[in-house]
């Protein structure tokens, strides 16, 4: 893929105080753009100065939410090298999302090449501190000017970058979660396995209710039987019950197949540590909590890597997990994955991809 690069004539000052970066608040000097037209395919791959996108008020995306996105990170090692973590998995997942919405796929090698090219141009923006990173947000949307919902003939693929501070600036503190039994996030045969904005929009109301009750996350139940736990907010969920790491099965298609989730399962299996992917009912989970068999619980995803759960609530029952402290397995997985991502631990799994 040929990528035309046009650098900005007015570079922005790069933040020097990495403790103030936050998440998704500041953006780099450039962005990647590429267009798709029926009969022509993807064309005009380019890196250009970051700036507003011109969208007609009648654009398809504004009326029918025809968009998908991804999220990954670039990490700077202690030696100053910049690397990505399993970007090909993001490319594969984006194409699975695209297929669900009848959107064009992007060749996996082109996706990775585009990410590398943009990160290389804005490499000075990759933070230096351990725990910090350059967040990468690829997204695709339909910007055809047409209110009739039929086969769309034009799409745009964009990548933007945002330097991000440490997710755990104040330490790896366990969160409290509430099992949601009113709203549902996704249903079998729907779009739950995709990374699309509509899934997150559907989560807002329950998330607000949970926060009003003092909980930071919602643990969703399945949309058919309203019985089995699925995922937490913007993360997958895992439990350690009787020494076995258990996570909900993604076979039904209503759970996002997380790349961090996949990496954890692959690493556990490589180390011979027992783990299972299966249906887990809310009642089984609460019974394990009542009897002390629920040893640990943690969310996992790109942003936090591991997010330990200290409190679990369902209806009138509230339980502390592991005394409200992070568990041994959760800590070990966090240390291992972040160690590989930031180059502190040798990557024996073949997951790290250098930018150059």
MOTA-V274476 format. One record per backbone hydrogen bond with DSSP energy under -0.5 kcal/mol. CO is the residue of the C=O (numbers start at 1). NH is the residue of the N-H. If there is no record, write none. Layout:
co=<CO;CO>
nh=<NH;NH>
This chain:
co=<1;2;4;4;5;16;17;18;22;29;31;32;33;34;35;36;37;37;41;43;45;46;46;47;48;53;56;58;59;59;60;60;61;65;66;68;72;73;74;75;75;77;81;82;83;84;84;86;86;87;88;89;90;91;92;93;94;95;96;97;98;98;99;107;107;108;109;110;111;112;113;114;115;116;117;118;120;122;123;125;129;131;133;133;134;135;136;136;137;138;139;140;141;141;142;144;144;147;148;153;154;154;155;156;157;158;159;160;161;162;164;166;168;171;175;175;176;176;177;178;178;187;187;191;193;194;195;196;196;197;198;200;200;201;203;204;205;206;207;208;209;210;210;211;217;218;218;219;220;227;228;231;231;232;235;236;237;238;239;239;240;240;241;244;244;245;246;247;250;252;253;256;258;259;260;261;262;263;264;265;266;267;268;269;274;276;276;278;280;281;282;283;284;285;286;287;288;288;289;293;293;296;297;298;299;300;301;304;305;307;308;308;310;311;312;313;314;317;319;320;321;322;327;328;329;330;331;332;333;334;335;336;337;338;339;339;340;342;346;351;353>
nh=<3;4;6;47;7;18;20;21;165;50;48;159;46;157;43;155;40;41;37;35;4;33;48;6;31;55;59;146;62;63;63;64;65;67;142;140;136;85;134;77;83;80;77;355;75;86;353;89;90;91;92;93;94;95;96;97;98;99;100;101;101;103;102;110;111;112;113;114;115;116;117;118;119;120;121;122;123;125;126;127;132;167;135;164;74;162;72;138;160;70;158;68;143;156;61;60;146;149;150;38;143;144;36;141;34;139;32;137;28;135;133;169;171;173;310;311;216;217;313;180;219;190;192;194;257;196;69;199;200;201;202;203;204;204;207;208;209;210;211;212;213;213;215;214;178;220;233;180;230;282;222;220;233;235;232;300;248;298;241;246;295;296;244;241;246;276;239;278;253;189;193;258;262;263;264;265;266;267;268;269;270;271;273;272;245;247;278;249;229;285;286;287;288;289;290;291;293;294;292;242;295;240;309;238;307;236;305;306;301;299;175;310;321;177;319;179;317;314;312;322;324;325;331;332;333;334;335;336;337;338;339;340;341;342;344;345;343;78;348;86;84>
